[in-house]
Amino acid sequence: MIRNRAMRQVFFALLGATSVVPLRGQAAETAASVPDARSQAPLDFTGYWVSLVTEDWRYRMLVADPGDTESVPLNPEGVKAAAAWNPQQARAASDEACRAFGAGGIMRIPGRLHITWQDANTLKIETDSGTQTRLLHFSGHAATNEAPTWQGYSVASWQGLTPQRRGVDQSKKEGYLQVTTTALRPGYLRTNGVPYGADTQLLEYFDSFKEANGDEYLVVTTVVKDAQYLTLPFVTSSHFRKLPDSRGWDPTACRADEPR
């Protein structure tokens, strides 16, 4: 049910918009009316999470050959750029290695997440793979003259919130997190050099659910829009299981060889 809800949001976003800029404005209006995003949160994403590689195993657990771009809707320029990727060069240059750890691809890199609230209106996501930090801003303000970075600038808003009513158990609030990211440095959708460009717009939906046995899962549905290299939006769904503590947390620098 949870995953279907997120995918429905992706469907309507792709059907009704050619750009995520209007959605960013919508997120700004929504967030502006919420003074404290943490207290309004319908879901608790805080804690440690580990990747579950449920699809694209050969692209996520291994570094595929240059030009192996199956299922990515690349245009001719994107195909050419992917085929030109040089693994030896990527291993030799640390900056080049980080291209696969930008916001466009980091959620697909196997590893662990540590999610905390940096403050009442900023959610922080740290990754041990690549030692990256994402900040999700509930301020409602889109990026303005932001210098491009690997993680870009992210505007977040809670969507689908149930109205607060007297006599209603607020522990059963419903909703999900929508995040729009811009101001990205050019990076890779996959570790074998499948590219996305500087004007890429990233739209994500974060949702979670709990199994009857108490296990908790996080689902991140990602829509990558890039007119430079893609013919269509590239949609993926990444899954994580919640961990009881920080055991196994092992921050590691960007690397262009096999994921851990």
C-alpha positions as CSV (number, residue, x, y, z in Angstrom):
1,M,0.0,0.0,0.0
2,I,2.8,2.4,0.9
3,R,4.7,1.9,-2.2
4,N,1.6,2.2,-4.4
5,R,0.9,5.5,-2.8
6,A,4.3,6.9,-3.6
7,M,4.1,5.6,-7.2
8,R,0.7,7.2,-7.7
9,Q,2.3,10.5,-6.8
10,V,5.1,9.9,-9.3
11,F,2.5,9.1,-12.0
12,F,0.5,12.3,-11.5
13,A,3.7,14.4,-11.3
14,L,4.9,13.0,-14.7
15,L,1.4,13.3,-16.2
16,G,0.8,16.9,-15.2
17,A,4.1,18.6,-15.3
18,T,7.0,19.1,-17.7
19,S,9.2,20.5,-14.9
20,V,9.4,20.1,-11.2
21,V,9.7,23.9,-10.7
22,P,5.9,24.3,-10.1
23,L,6.0,21.5,-7.6
24,R,8.9,23.3,-5.9
25,G,6.6,26.4,-5.6
26,Q,3.8,24.2,-4.3
27,A,6.2,22.8,-1.7
28,A,7.2,26.3,-0.7
29,E,3.5,27.3,-0.1
30,T,2.9,24.2,1.9
31,A,6.0,24.5,4.0
32,A,5.5,28.2,4.7
33,S,2.3,27.4,6.6
34,V,4.1,24.9,8.8
35,P,6.3,26.6,11.5
36,D,7.8,23.4,12.7
37,A,8.3,20.5,10.3
38,R,9.5,18.1,13.0
39,S,6.4,18.5,15.1
40,Q,4.2,18.0,12.1
41,A,6.0,14.9,10.9
42,P,3.5,12.0,10.1
43,L,6.4,9.6,9.9
44,D,9.6,9.1,11.9
45,F,12.6,8.6,9.5
46,T,15.2,9.2,12.2
47,G,17.7,6.4,13.0
48,Y,20.0,4.1,11.1
49,W,18.9,2.3,7.9
50,V,20.5,-0.2,5.6
51,S,20.0,-0.7,1.9
52,L,18.0,-3.6,0.6
53,V,19.1,-4.4,-2.9
54,T,15.8,-5.7,-4.3
55,E,16.4,-4.7,-8.0
56,D,19.2,-3.8,-10.4
57,W,21.6,-6.0,-8.4
58,R,24.2,-6.1,-11.2
59,Y,24.3,-2.3,-11.4
60,R,24.2,-1.6,-7.7
61,M,26.5,-4.3,-6.2
62,L,28.9,-4.4,-9.2
63,V,30.4,-1.7,-11.5
64,A,29.1,-2.5,-14.9
65,D,31.1,-2.1,-18.1
66,P,31.3,1.3,-19.8
67,G,28.2,1.6,-22.1
68,D,26.1,-0.8,-20.1
69,T,23.0,1.4,-19.7
70,E,20.1,-1.0,-19.8
71,S,16.8,0.5,-18.6
72,V,18.0,4.1,-18.4
73,P,16.2,6.3,-21.0
74,L,19.3,8.0,-22.4
75,N,19.3,10.1,-25.5
76,P,22.2,9.8,-28.1
77,E,24.3,12.3,-26.1
78,G,23.8,10.3,-22.9
79,V,24.7,7.0,-24.7
80,K,27.9,8.6,-26.0
81,A,28.9,10.0,-22.6
82,A,28.2,6.7,-20.8
83,A,30.3,4.7,-23.4
84,A,33.2,7.1,-22.9
85,W,33.4,6.5,-19.2
86,N,37.0,5.4,-18.2
87,P,37.1,3.3,-15.1
88,Q,40.9,3.7,-14.7
89,Q,40.6,7.5,-14.8
90,A,37.7,7.4,-12.3
91,R,39.8,5.4,-9.8
92,A,42.7,7.8,-10.2
93,A,40.8,11.0,-9.5
94,S,38.9,11.3,-6.2
95,D,36.7,14.1,-7.5
96,E,35.7,11.9,-10.4
97,A,34.9,9.0,-8.1
98,C,32.3,11.2,-6.2
99,R,30.2,11.7,-9.3
100,A,28.3,8.5,-8.5
101,F,27.6,9.7,-4.9
102,G,25.7,12.8,-5.8
103,A,22.0,13.2,-5.0
104,G,21.0,11.7,-8.4
105,G,22.5,8.3,-7.6
106,I,23.4,8.2,-3.8
107,M,20.2,6.4,-2.7
108,R,21.0,3.5,-5.1
109,I,24.5,3.0,-3.6
110,P,24.5,0.1,-1.2
111,G,25.2,1.2,2.4
112,R,23.7,2.8,5.5
113,L,21.8,6.0,6.2
114,H,21.8,8.0,9.4
115,I,18.8,10.3,9.5
116,T,18.5,13.0,12.1
117,W,16.9,16.4,12.6
118,Q,19.6,19.1,12.3
119,D,17.0,21.6,13.6
120,A,13.2,21.7,13.7
121,N,12.9,22.5,10.0
122,T,16.0,20.7,8.5
123,L,16.2,16.9,8.1
124,K,19.7,15.6,7.7
125,I,20.6,12.4,5.8
126,E,24.1,11.1,6.2
127,T,25.5,8.2,4.1
128,D,28.4,6.0,5.1
129,S,29.0,5.2,1.4
130,G,30.9,8.2,0.1
131,T,30.5,10.0,3.4
132,Q,27.9,12.3,2.0
133,T,25.4,14.6,3.8
134,R,22.0,15.7,2.4
135,L,20.1,18.6,4.1
136,L,16.3,18.7,3.4
137,H,15.1,22.2,4.0
138,F,11.4,22.7,5.1
139,S,11.9,26.5,4.8
140,G,9.9,26.5,1.6
141,H,12.5,28.6,-0.2
142,A,13.9,27.3,-3.5
143,A,17.6,27.5,-4.3
144,T,18.7,31.0,-5.0
145,N,22.2,31.5,-6.5
146,E,23.3,28.3,-4.8
147,A,26.7,27.0,-5.9
148,P,26.2,23.5,-7.4
149,T,27.3,20.7,-5.1
150,W,27.1,16.9,-5.2
151,Q,23.9,16.9,-3.0
152,G,22.4,20.1,-4.4
153,Y,19.8,22.2,-2.6
154,S,16.7,20.3,-1.4
155,V,13.3,21.8,-0.5
156,A,11.1,19.4,1.5
157,S,7.4,19.4,2.5
158,W,5.0,17.0,4.1
159,Q,2.2,16.0,1.8
160,G,-1.1,14.2,2.4
161,L,-1.3,15.3,6.1
162,T,-4.4,14.4,7.9
163,P,-6.1,17.4,9.6
164,Q,-5.6,17.6,13.3
165,R,-8.9,17.2,15.1
166,R,-9.9,16.9,18.7
167,G,-10.3,13.4,19.9
168,V,-8.2,11.9,17.0
169,D,-5.1,9.9,17.9
170,Q,-2.3,12.0,16.4
171,S,0.1,9.0,16.6
172,K,-1.8,7.7,13.6
173,K,-1.2,10.7,11.3
174,E,-0.9,10.0,7.7
175,G,1.3,11.6,5.0
176,Y,4.6,11.3,3.2
177,L,7.7,13.5,2.4
178,Q,8.2,15.2,-0.9
179,V,11.6,16.6,-1.8
180,T,12.7,18.6,-4.8
181,T,16.5,19.0,-5.4
182,T,18.3,21.4,-7.8
183,A,21.7,23.1,-8.0
184,L,23.4,19.8,-8.6
185,R,26.9,19.2,-10.0
186,P,26.9,16.8,-13.0
187,G,27.0,13.3,-11.7
188,Y,26.3,9.6,-12.4
189,L,23.0,7.7,-12.1
190,R,25.1,4.5,-11.9
191,T,28.7,3.8,-10.8
192,N,29.7,3.0,-14.4
193,G,29.4,6.6,-15.7
194,V,25.7,6.8,-16.7
195,P,25.4,10.6,-16.7
196,Y,23.1,13.3,-15.5
197,G,23.7,17.0,-16.2
198,A,24.0,20.3,-14.3
199,D,20.3,21.2,-14.9
200,T,19.0,18.0,-13.5
201,Q,15.9,18.3,-11.3
202,L,15.3,15.6,-8.8
203,L,11.9,14.8,-7.3
204,E,11.7,12.2,-4.4
205,Y,9.0,10.7,-2.3
206,F,9.9,9.3,1.1
207,D,7.5,6.8,2.8
208,S,7.8,4.1,5.4
209,F,5.8,1.2,6.9
210,K,6.1,-1.3,9.6
211,E,5.6,-5.1,9.3
212,A,3.6,-7.1,11.8
213,N,6.9,-8.5,13.3
214,G,8.0,-4.9,14.1
215,D,10.5,-4.5,11.2
216,E,10.4,-1.0,9.7
217,Y,11.1,-0.1,6.1
218,L,11.9,3.1,4.2
219,V,10.9,3.5,0.6
220,V,12.4,6.3,-1.5
221,T,10.9,6.8,-5.0
222,T,13.1,9.0,-7.2
223,V,12.3,10.8,-10.4
224,V,15.3,12.2,-12.3
225,K,14.5,14.8,-15.0
226,D,17.4,15.8,-17.2
227,A,16.9,17.3,-20.7
228,Q,20.6,17.0,-21.4
229,Y,21.0,13.3,-21.3
230,L,17.5,11.7,-20.8
231,T,14.6,11.3,-23.2
232,L,12.2,10.5,-20.3
233,P,12.3,10.8,-16.5
234,F,14.2,8.0,-14.9
235,V,12.2,6.5,-12.0
236,T,13.6,4.2,-9.3
237,S,12.4,2.9,-6.0
238,S,15.0,2.2,-3.3
239,H,14.3,0.3,-0.1
240,F,15.9,0.4,3.4
241,R,15.4,-1.5,6.6
242,K,15.7,0.2,10.0
243,L,18.5,-0.9,12.2
244,P,18.4,-1.0,16.0
245,D,21.7,1.0,16.5
246,S,24.8,2.3,14.8
247,R,26.6,-1.1,14.6
248,G,28.0,-1.5,11.1
249,W,28.1,2.3,10.4
250,D,31.4,2.7,8.5
251,P,31.9,6.1,6.7
252,T,34.0,5.5,3.6
253,A,35.3,8.0,1.0
254,C,33.9,8.0,-2.5
255,R,35.3,5.1,-4.5
256,A,35.0,4.1,-8.1
257,D,35.4,0.3,-7.6
258,E,32.9,-2.2,-6.3
259,P,30.5,-1.0,-3.6
260,R,31.0,-2.5,-0.1
